[in-house]
């Protein structure tokens, strides 16, 4: 079964594999980083409007960066 799966995946074009990995990794990174953001808020940190915006942009940037790294390098 494993050999047939490997041979089947070798036939799939690389852009399709990268797209599929990105589609799977994006929600994982977003929810993981946003969970950390909420834990930071639970500790009472970054509760100002500036802190909320800053952590939101950090989550978005980390999600994009992490998803790109995982989908292209791994």
C-alpha positions in Angstrom: 0.0 0.0 0.0 2.8 2.4 0.9 4.7 1.8 -2.3 1.6 2.5 -4.4 0.8 5.7 -2.5 4.4 6.9 -3.0 4.3 6.2 -6.7 0.9 7.9 -7.0 2.1 11.0 -5.3 5.2 11.2 -7.6 2.8 11.7 -10.5 1.1 14.8 -8.9 2.6 18.1 -10.1 4.6 20.0 -7.5 2.4 23.2 -7.5 -0.6 21.0 -6.6 1.3 19.4 -3.7 2.4 22.8 -2.4 -1.1 24.2 -2.7 -2.6 21.3 -0.8 0.0 21.6 2.0 -0.7 25.3 2.2 -4.4 24.7 2.5 -3.9 22.3 5.3 -1.2 24.2 7.2 -2.9 27.7 7.1 -5.8 26.9 9.5 -3.4 25.0 11.8 -1.1 28.0 12.2 -3.9 30.5 12.4 -5.7 28.6 15.2 -2.5 27.8 17.1 -1.2 31.3 17.0 -4.6 32.8 17.8 -4.8 30.4 20.8 -1.5 31.8 22.1 -2.9 35.3 21.6 -5.9 34.5 23.8 -3.6 33.0 26.4 -1.7 36.3 26.4 -4.9 38.1 26.9 -5.9 35.8 29.7 -2.7 36.8 31.5 -3.8 40.4 31.3 -1.2 41.5 28.7 -1.8 43.4 25.4 -5.4 44.3 26.3 -5.2 47.9 25.0 -6.5 48.7 21.6 -2.9 49.0 20.3 -2.0 45.6 21.8 -5.0 44.0 20.3 -4.2 45.3 16.8 -0.5 44.4 17.3 -1.2 40.8 18.3 -3.7 40.5 15.5 -1.2 41.5 12.9 1.4 39.2 14.5 -1.0 36.3 14.2 -1.7 37.1 10.6 2.0 37.5 9.7 3.0 34.4 11.6 0.2 32.4 9.9 1.3 33.4 6.4 5.0 32.9 7.2 4.5 29.6 8.9 2.2 28.3 6.2 4.7 29.3 3.5 7.6 27.7 5.2 5.8 24.4 5.9 4.3 24.2 2.4 7.5 24.9 0.5 10.3 23.5 2.6 8.8 20.4 4.2 
